[in-house]
Amino acid sequence: RDSWLSRAAAVLRAAAMKFTQKRQTFDIVDGVTFAIKSRAVKVTGPRGSLELSFKHMPIDIFFEEGSDERKVVVEKWFTGGKATASIRTCVSHMENAMTGVTKGFEYKMRFVYSHFPINVSITNGAKRVEIRNFLGEKVIRVVDALKGGRRRRPKGRTSAAPPSRRAAKPSPPPTFAAAPPLRSPPSLSLRRPRRHRCRCHWRGFPRPGFPWPVSSAAAASRRLPAPSHAAATPPPPPPPLPPTPP
């Protein structure tokens, strides 16, 4: 009975024991060499070399024994939980570096805008991108390329605005419609002057010394004296004076 209890206790302790060491390995592709020293890795290939530094992470990086420096081991001690994810992070960085020195990376980006028209130019020997008028800013935003990288603009593209997806249709020939006939001006009549919302301004009164623009027909219908500029019949001659007595 004591032996059975001791074996069960040993199994429970082993199940509750924390793993003290975790590791992950990967192979180096052909044509690529690694140089590892104090968690600093230098990857060299046909397209150049890249340097990676993992000194800020508590891991061990070394070549596996007997692999002739063709297999790399990433190891971490006394780890568990989310902290173990840093191992795979380091492996992914080194695998991406191998892809960069053999095949290379190419990113195709399109500059678009909604309201403020931005202007993008490539300067400094295709190693710098300058962005102007970003969100209406006066400051020029500068993005420098990394070592060995370069920027280029596709052929036929001169502006940052994307090309129209619709095919350009030929515009129809211009047509000139006949001008509408001239209409005679409306007849003028005496109207009550309009008043502005503010009582201190009146609109509609003529200037001093300027006759009212009223026609003779409208004046006769409204029983108003004919204006001075309208045609009127001459008044009858005055009656003769009576003779004076002798």
C-alpha positions in Angstrom: 0.0 0.0 0.0 2.8 2.4 0.9 4.5 1.7 -2.4 1.3 2.4 -4.3 0.8 5.7 -2.6 4.3 6.8 -3.2 4.0 6.0 -6.9 0.8 7.9 -7.1 2.3 10.9 -5.4 5.3 10.8 -7.8 3.0 10.8 -10.8 1.1 13.8 -9.4 4.3 15.7 -8.8 5.5 15.0 -12.3 2.2 16.2 -13.8 2.3 19.4 -11.8 6.0 20.0 -12.5 6.8 22.9 -14.8 8.8 22.3 -17.9 12.2 24.0 -17.4 13.4 24.1 -21.0 11.7 24.5 -24.4 13.4 24.6 -27.8 12.7 24.8 -31.5 15.0 24.0 -34.5 15.0 24.9 -38.2 17.3 24.1 -41.2 19.3 26.6 -43.1 18.5 26.6 -46.8 21.2 26.1 -49.5 23.3 29.1 -50.4 22.8 30.8 -47.0 25.2 31.0 -44.1 24.6 32.0 -40.5 27.0 33.7 -38.1 25.8 33.6 -34.5 27.5 35.4 -31.6 25.9 36.5 -28.3 22.3 36.4 -29.7 23.4 38.5 -32.7 22.7 36.8 -36.0 24.1 37.7 -39.4 22.4 36.0 -42.4 24.3 36.1 -45.7 23.0 35.0 -49.1 23.2 35.8 -52.8 21.2 39.1 -52.5 23.2 40.5 -49.6 23.3 40.1 -45.8 21.0 41.0 -42.9 21.9 41.5 -39.3 19.4 40.6 -36.5 19.8 41.2 -32.8 17.9 39.3 -30.1 19.8 40.6 -27.1 16.7 41.9 -25.6 15.1 38.4 -25.3 16.1 35.8 -22.7 16.8 33.0 -25.2 19.8 30.9 -26.4 20.7 30.7 -30.1 23.3 28.2 -31.3 24.0 25.5 -33.9 23.0 22.0 -33.2 25.8 19.6 -32.5 26.7 17.4 -35.4 24.8 19.4 -38.0 27.9 21.1 -39.5 26.3 24.5 -38.8 23.2 23.8 -41.0 20.7 23.6 -38.2 19.9 26.4 -35.7 18.4 25.8 -32.2 16.5 28.4 -30.3 16.2 27.5 -26.7 14.6 29.1 -23.6 14.8 28.0 -19.9 12.3 28.2 -17.1 9.5 29.3 -19.4 5.8 28.7 -19.6 2.6 30.2 -20.8 2.7 33.2 -23.2 6.4 33.7 -22.7 7.0 30.6 -24.8 5.8 32.4 -27.9 9.1 34.4 -28.1 10.8 31.2 -29.3 8.7 31.0 -32.4 9.0 34.8 -32.9 12.8 34.5 -33.2 12.6 31.6 -35.6 10.1 33.5 -37.8 12.5 36.5 -38.0 15.4 34.3 -39.0 13.4 32.4 -41.6 12.2 35.7 -43.1 15.8 36.9 -43.3 16.7 33.8 -45.3 13.9 34.5 -47.7 15.1 38.1 -48.0 18.7 37.2 -48.9 17.6 34.6 -51.5 14.4 35.7 -53.1 13.8 39.2 -51.8 10.6 41.0 -50.9 8.5 43.4 -53.0 5.6 45.4 -51.6 3.2 47.2 -53.9 1.5 50.1 -52.3 -1.1 52.6 -53.6 -1.5 56.1 -52.2 -5.1 57.1 -52.0 -6.8 60.1 -50.4 -10.3 61.2 -49.6 -10.3 65.0 -49.3 -6.7 66.4 -49.2 -4.9 65.6 -52.4 -1.5 64.2 -51.3 1.7 64.4 -53.4 4.3 61.6 -53.3 7.7 61.9 -54.8 10.7 59.6 -54.8 14.1 61.3 -54.2 17.7 60.6 -53.1 18.3 58.0 -55.8 15.1 56.0 -55.2 16.0 55.6 -51.5 13.6 58.2 -50.0 9.9 58.8 -50.3 8.5 62.3 -49.5 4.8 62.8 -48.8 3.3 66.3 -49.0 0.0 67.7 -47.9 -0.9 64.7 -45.8 -4.2 65.6 -44.1 -3.5 69.2 -45.1 -0.2 69.3 -43.2 2.6 71.7 -44.2 5.2 69.3 -42.9 6.9 67.0 -45.4 6.8 63.4 -44.2 10.0 61.5 -45.1 10.4 57.7 -45.3 13.9 56.4 -45.9 14.5 53.0 -47.4 16.5 50.4 -45.4 19.9 49.3 -46.5 19.8 47.5 -49.8 16.2 48.6 -50.5 14.9 50.9 -53.2 11.7 52.5 -54.3 10.3 52.9 -57.8 7.1 54.1 -59.3 5.3 51.9 -61.9 5.6 52.9 -65.5 2.8 55.3 -66.7 2.0 56.5 -63.2 2.8 60.1 -62.5 0.4 61.1 -59.7 -0.6 59.6 -56.4 -4.3 59.4 -57.4 -5.3 55.9 -58.6 -6.2 55.5 -62.2 -9.9 55.4 -63.1 -11.3 51.9 -63.5 -13.8 53.0 -66.1 -12.7 53.0 -69.7 -12.3 56.5 -71.1 -15.2 57.2 -73.4 -14.8 59.7 -76.3 -16.7 62.9 -75.5 -19.5 63.7 -77.9 -19.2 66.8 -80.1 -20.5 70.0 -78.6 -24.0 71.0 -79.6 -25.1 74.6 -79.5 -28.8 75.1 -78.9 -30.6 78.1 -80.3 -30.9 81.1 -78.0 -34.3 81.6 -76.5 -36.2 84.7 -77.9 -36.0 87.8 -76.0 -39.1 88.6 -73.9 -40.5 92.1 -73.6 -40.0 93.6 -70.2 -43.0 93.4 -67.9 -45.3 96.5 -67.6 -44.4 98.7 -64.7 -47.0 99.5 -62.1 -47.1 101.2 -58.8 -46.5 98.7 -56.1 -46.4 99.1 -52.4 -42.7 99.2 -51.3 -41.4 96.1 -49.6 -40.1 96.4 -46.1 -37.1 94.6 -44.7 -37.3 92.5 -41.5 -35.6 95.4 -39.8 -37.9 98.5 -39.6 -35.0 100.8 -40.2 -34.6 99.9 -43.9 -37.2 100.4 -46.6 -36.8 99.2 -50.1 -38.7 100.2 -53.1 -38.7 104.0 -52.8 -37.1 105.9 -55.7 -34.3 108.2 -55.3 -34.9 111.9 -54.6 -35.7 113.8 -57.8 -36.3 110.5 -59.7 -39.9 110.1 -61.1 -42.0 107.0 -60.2 -41.9 104.3 -62.9 -45.6 104.2 -63.4 -47.3 104.0 -66.8 -50.2 106.2 -67.7 -52.7 103.3 -68.0 -51.9 102.1 -64.5 -52.1 105.6 -63.2 -55.5 106.2 -64.7 -56.8 102.9 -63.4 -55.7 103.7 -59.9 -56.9 107.3 -60.1 -53.5 108.7 -59.7 -52.1 111.8 -61.4 -50.2 111.0 -64.5 -46.5 111.2 -64.1 -44.5 114.0 -65.6 -42.8 111.9 -68.1 -46.0 110.3 -69.5 -47.9 111.7 -72.5 -50.8 113.9 -71.3 -53.4 116.1 -73.2 -52.8 119.8 -73.0 -55.1 121.7 -70.6 -57.8 123.9 -72.0 -57.1 127.6 -72.4 -58.3 129.8 -69.6 -61.6 131.7 -70.1 -61.3 135.3 -71.2 -61.4 138.0 -68.6 -64.6 140.1 -68.3 -64.4 143.6 -69.7 -63.6 146.4 -67.3 -66.3 149.0 -66.7 -65.6 152.6 -68.1 
